Amino acid sequence: MTPPALLIAGHGTRDEGGAETLRALVRVLGERHPEVPVAGGFFGAASSPLPLGDAVDGLVERGATRFAAIPLLLAPTGPLPHALPAALELATAGHPGLDYACGAELGPHPKLLEVLELRLDEALGGRARRPEDRARTTVLLVGRGAADPYANAEVVRAARLLWEGRGFAGVETAFVSQAAPDVPAGLDRCRTLAAAAPGNGGQGRIVVLPYFLFSGGLWERLQMQTEGWAAAHPGTEVLSAGVIGPVAEVAEVVMERYRETVAGEPLLSGAPGGCRAAAEDAREPDGAQQAAAVAAGAGEQ
């Protein structure tokens, strides 16, 4: 029996570079998992170069009768004018009987934290090979920002998990839009912390690390904000790291979400109530079982 298809659903880009990144991720998944039909598209942007509806149409043309939709998001976005369940309902309206379910966001998965660490090392070049070099470096992890505090809290959670055990002086958070602190305020805080770090001699080093899968408009805004702040603070060394990109680790996490969705959700015509919350990937291996036990105990009280 042919397994359900995989639909990768990116959010809100009109940027051709972002579309090409998604195409690259689809290619990586297709090469690694040829048994699963894979397509990708964007929702929430009227003029996206890679619409979600076209991706659904393509899967149907390839014979798919059911699929699992995985949001290509690092964290929940909060309330959206055009959320994924509504986009899926619209995209499948012309295909009666097409069954689907919606999975969880990628979240601060350990594999993605490894990629973030790699991007930091790339930005630092050879200057982070020794523990004392990392101890002199403060990181600013920058998310897109949302009106929903729970969505922003996921970025803070990722920052904490990135800091744990990696030897950096600190990992602070900031947001490009809609949430505080903004990038200049985050850099101000990092400068204070970096200057106080042992061995800095009052000269801080900051790495601005985008918590983005793609380059594009948000990344360009972040670059402009970073460069403007750095020009106004010549005594502080400011380095910029790259985005996560369509690397094999992202493909592995997407496939993990796909398998969870296929195993745990009935693929039914019409969207379920919405996408599941981001999974608790960063717990200890038995953390999910502990959480379930706690929840069961609370229900018994």
C-alpha positions as CSV (number, residue, x, y, z in Angstrom):
1,M,0.0,0.0,0.0
2,T,1.3,3.4,-1.0
3,P,2.1,5.5,2.2
4,P,0.4,8.9,2.6
5,A,2.0,11.7,0.8
6,L,3.9,14.4,2.6
7,L,3.0,18.1,2.2
8,I,5.5,20.6,3.6
9,A,3.6,23.8,4.4
10,G,5.7,27.0,4.7
11,H,4.3,30.2,5.9
12,G,3.9,33.6,4.3
13,T,6.8,34.2,1.9
14,R,6.8,36.1,-1.4
15,D,10.5,35.7,-1.8
16,E,11.8,33.5,-4.6
17,G,14.9,32.6,-2.5
18,G,12.6,31.2,0.2
19,A,10.7,29.3,-2.5
20,E,13.9,27.8,-3.8
21,T,14.9,26.8,-0.3
22,L,11.6,24.9,0.1
23,R,12.1,23.2,-3.3
24,A,15.6,22.2,-2.2
25,L,14.1,20.6,0.9
26,V,11.5,18.8,-1.1
27,R,14.3,17.4,-3.3
28,V,16.3,16.3,-0.3
29,L,13.3,14.4,1.2
30,G,12.5,12.9,-2.2
31,E,16.0,11.5,-2.5
32,R,16.1,10.2,1.1
33,H,12.6,8.8,1.1
34,P,11.6,7.8,-2.5
35,E,8.7,5.7,-1.2
36,V,6.9,8.9,0.0
37,P,5.5,11.4,-2.5
38,V,6.6,14.8,-1.3
39,A,5.5,18.4,-2.3
40,G,5.8,21.8,-0.7
41,G,4.1,25.2,-0.9
42,F,3.4,28.3,1.1
43,F,0.2,29.5,2.8
44,G,-0.6,33.0,4.1
45,A,0.9,34.9,1.2
46,A,-1.4,35.7,-1.8
47,S,1.4,36.1,-4.3
48,S,3.7,33.4,-3.2
49,P,5.9,31.9,-6.0
50,L,5.1,28.4,-4.6
51,P,1.4,28.3,-3.6
52,L,0.1,25.5,-1.3
53,G,-2.8,24.8,-3.6
54,D,-0.4,24.0,-6.4
55,A,1.5,21.6,-4.2
56,V,-1.8,19.8,-3.3
57,D,-2.8,19.6,-7.0
58,G,0.6,18.1,-7.8
59,L,0.3,15.4,-5.2
60,V,-3.2,14.5,-6.5
61,E,-1.8,14.3,-10.1
62,R,0.8,11.9,-8.8
63,G,-2.0,9.6,-7.4
64,A,-2.1,10.7,-3.8
65,T,-5.4,10.1,-2.1
66,R,-4.2,11.1,1.4
67,F,-1.4,13.2,2.9
68,A,0.1,14.6,6.1
69,A,0.7,18.3,6.2
70,I,3.7,19.4,8.2
71,P,4.1,23.1,9.0
72,L,7.5,24.3,8.1
73,L,7.7,26.5,11.2
74,L,10.2,26.5,14.1
75,A,7.5,27.7,16.5
76,P,3.8,28.4,16.5
77,T,2.9,31.7,14.8
78,G,0.0,32.6,17.0
79,P,-3.4,33.6,15.5
80,L,-3.1,34.2,11.8
81,P,-5.6,35.7,9.3
82,H,-4.9,32.8,7.0
83,A,-4.0,29.8,9.2
84,L,-3.0,26.4,7.9
85,P,-6.2,24.5,8.5
86,A,-8.1,27.1,6.5
87,A,-5.5,27.0,3.7
88,L,-5.7,23.2,3.5
89,E,-9.5,23.4,3.4
90,L,-9.3,25.7,0.4
91,A,-6.5,23.8,-1.3
92,T,-8.4,20.5,-1.1
93,A,-11.8,21.9,-2.0
94,G,-11.5,20.8,-5.6
95,H,-10.5,17.2,-4.6
96,P,-13.5,15.5,-3.0
97,G,-12.5,12.5,-0.9
98,L,-8.9,13.7,-0.4
99,D,-7.9,12.7,3.2
100,Y,-5.4,14.6,5.2
101,A,-4.1,15.5,8.7
102,C,-2.0,18.3,10.1
103,G,1.1,17.7,12.1
104,A,3.2,19.7,14.6
105,E,5.7,22.5,14.0
106,L,9.3,21.5,14.0
107,G,10.1,23.1,17.3
108,P,13.5,23.4,19.0
109,H,14.4,19.8,18.0
110,P,17.8,18.6,19.1
111,K,18.9,18.2,15.5
112,L,17.9,21.8,14.8
113,L,19.9,23.0,17.8
114,E,22.9,21.2,16.3
115,V,22.5,23.2,13.1
116,L,22.2,26.4,15.1
117,E,25.4,25.6,16.9
118,L,27.1,24.9,13.5
119,R,25.9,28.3,12.2
120,L,27.5,29.9,15.3
121,D,30.8,28.2,14.7
122,E,30.7,29.2,11.0
123,A,30.2,32.9,12.0
124,L,33.0,32.7,14.6
125,G,35.4,31.0,12.2
126,G,38.3,29.6,14.1
127,R,37.6,31.8,17.1
128,A,35.4,29.3,19.0
129,R,37.5,26.2,19.1
130,R,38.6,26.6,22.7
131,P,36.2,26.8,25.7
132,E,37.6,30.2,26.7
133,D,36.7,31.6,23.3
134,R,33.1,30.5,23.6
135,A,33.0,31.9,27.1
136,R,33.7,35.3,25.7
137,T,30.8,35.1,23.2
138,T,27.2,36.2,23.8
139,V,24.6,35.0,21.3
140,L,21.4,36.9,20.3
141,L,18.8,34.4,18.9
142,V,16.3,36.3,16.8
143,G,12.8,35.1,16.0
144,R,10.3,36.6,13.7
145,G,8.0,37.7,16.5
146,A,4.2,37.1,17.0
147,A,1.3,38.6,18.8
148,D,0.9,35.4,20.7
149,P,3.1,35.3,23.8
150,Y,3.1,31.5,23.7
151,A,4.7,31.6,20.2
152,N,7.4,34.0,21.4
153,A,8.0,31.8,24.4
154,E,9.0,29.0,22.1
155,V,11.9,31.1,20.9
156,V,13.0,31.8,24.5
157,R,12.8,28.0,25.1
158,A,15.1,27.4,22.1
159,A,17.6,30.0,23.4
160,R,17.8,28.3,26.7
161,L,18.3,24.9,25.1
162,L,20.9,26.3,22.8
163,W,22.8,27.8,25.8
164,E,22.7,24.7,28.0
165,G,26.1,22.9,27.9
166,R,27.6,24.7,25.0
167,G,29.8,27.1,26.8
168,F,28.6,30.5,25.5
169,A,28.5,33.4,27.9
170,G,24.8,33.7,27.3
171,V,22.0,33.3,24.7
172,E,19.6,36.2,24.7
173,T,16.5,36.6,22.5
174,A,15.0,39.3,20.4
175,F,12.3,39.6,17.7
176,V,12.2,41.3,14.3
177,S,8.7,42.5,14.7
178,Q,5.5,42.4,16.9
179,A,7.3,41.5,20.1
180,A,9.8,42.9,22.6
181,P,12.7,43.1,22.9
182,D,13.4,44.2,19.4
183,V,16.8,43.7,17.8
184,P,18.5,46.9,19.0
185,A,17.3,46.3,22.6
186,G,18.5,42.7,22.5
187,L,21.9,43.8,21.3
188,D,22.1,46.4,24.1
189,R,21.5,43.6,26.6
190,C,24.1,41.4,24.9
191,R,26.7,44.2,24.9
192,T,26.2,44.6,28.7
193,L,26.6,40.8,29.3
194,A,29.5,40.4,26.8
195,A,31.5,43.2,28.3
196,A,31.1,41.7,31.7
197,A,32.3,38.2,30.5
198,P,35.7,37.1,31.8
199,G,38.6,37.9,29.6
200,N,36.8,40.5,27.4
201,G,38.6,43.5,28.8
202,G,35.4,45.5,28.3
203,Q,35.2,44.6,24.6
204,G,32.2,42.4,23.9
205,R,31.7,39.9,21.1
206,I,28.1,39.2,20.0
207,V,26.8,36.8,17.3
208,V,23.4,37.5,15.9
209,L,21.8,34.2,15.1
210,P,18.6,34.2,13.1
211,Y,16.0,31.6,14.2
212,F,14.8,31.3,10.6
213,L,14.7,28.5,8.2
214,F,14.9,30.7,5.1
215,S,16.5,34.0,4.0
216,G,14.2,36.6,2.7
217,G,12.5,39.8,3.8
218,L,12.7,39.1,7.6
219,W,16.4,38.1,7.3
220,E,17.1,41.3,5.3
221,R,15.4,43.4,8.0
222,L,17.5,41.6,10.7
223,Q,20.7,42.4,8.7
224,M,19.8,46.0,8.4
225,Q,19.0,46.3,12.1
226,T,22.2,44.5,13.1
227,E,24.4,46.6,10.8
228,G,22.8,49.9,12.0
229,W,23.4,49.0,15.7
230,A,27.0,47.8,15.0
231,A,27.8,51.1,13.2
232,A,26.6,53.0,16.3
233,H,28.7,50.8,18.7
234,P,32.1,50.4,17.0
235,G,33.6,49.2,20.3
236,T,31.6,46.0,20.2
237,E,32.4,43.1,17.8
238,V,29.1,42.0,16.1
239,L,29.0,39.0,13.8
240,S,26.1,37.7,11.8
241,A,25.3,34.0,11.4
242,G,23.4,32.4,8.6
243,V,19.9,30.9,8.5
244,I,19.3,27.2,9.1
245,G,18.6,26.4,5.5
246,P,17.4,23.2,3.7
247,V,20.0,20.9,5.4
248,A,19.6,17.2,6.0
249,E,18.8,17.7,9.7
250,V,15.7,19.7,8.8
251,A,14.6,16.9,6.4
252,E,15.0,14.4,9.2
253,V,12.9,16.5,11.6
254,V,10.2,16.9,8.9
255,M,10.1,13.2,8.3
256,E,9.9,12.6,12.1
257,R,6.9,14.9,12.2
258,Y,5.4,13.1,9.2
259,R,5.7,9.7,10.9
260,E,4.2,11.0,14.1
261,T,1.2,12.4,12.2
262,V,0.6,9.3,10.2
263,A,0.8,7.1,13.3
264,G,-1.2,9.3,15.5
265,E,-3.8,11.0,13.4
266,P,-6.6,9.6,11.3
267,L,-6.3,10.9,7.8
268,L,-9.9,12.2,7.2
269,S,-11.5,14.4,4.6
270,G,-11.6,17.9,6.0
271,A,-9.1,19.5,8.3
272,P,-8.8,18.4,11.9
273,G,-9.4,21.2,14.5
274,G,-5.9,22.6,13.8
275,C,-2.2,21.8,13.9
276,R,-1.0,20.1,17.0
277,A,1.2,22.1,19.4
278,A,5.0,21.8,19.0
279,A,6.3,18.6,20.4
280,E,8.4,18.5,23.5
281,D,11.5,17.2,21.7
282,A,14.1,18.6,24.1
283,R,13.1,16.6,27.1
284,E,15.0,13.6,28.4
285,P,14.1,10.4,26.5
286,D,11.5,9.4,29.0
287,G,10.2,13.0,29.4
288,A,7.1,12.5,27.4
289,Q,6.2,9.5,29.5
290,Q,6.7,11.5,32.6
291,A,4.5,14.3,31.3
292,A,1.8,11.8,30.5
293,A,2.0,10.4,34.0
294,V,1.7,13.9,35.5
295,A,-1.3,14.7,33.3
296,A,-2.9,11.4,34.3
297,G,-2.3,12.1,38.0
298,A,-3.8,15.5,37.7
299,G,-6.9,14.1,36.1
300,E,-7.4,11.7,39.0
301,Q,-7.4,14.5,41.6
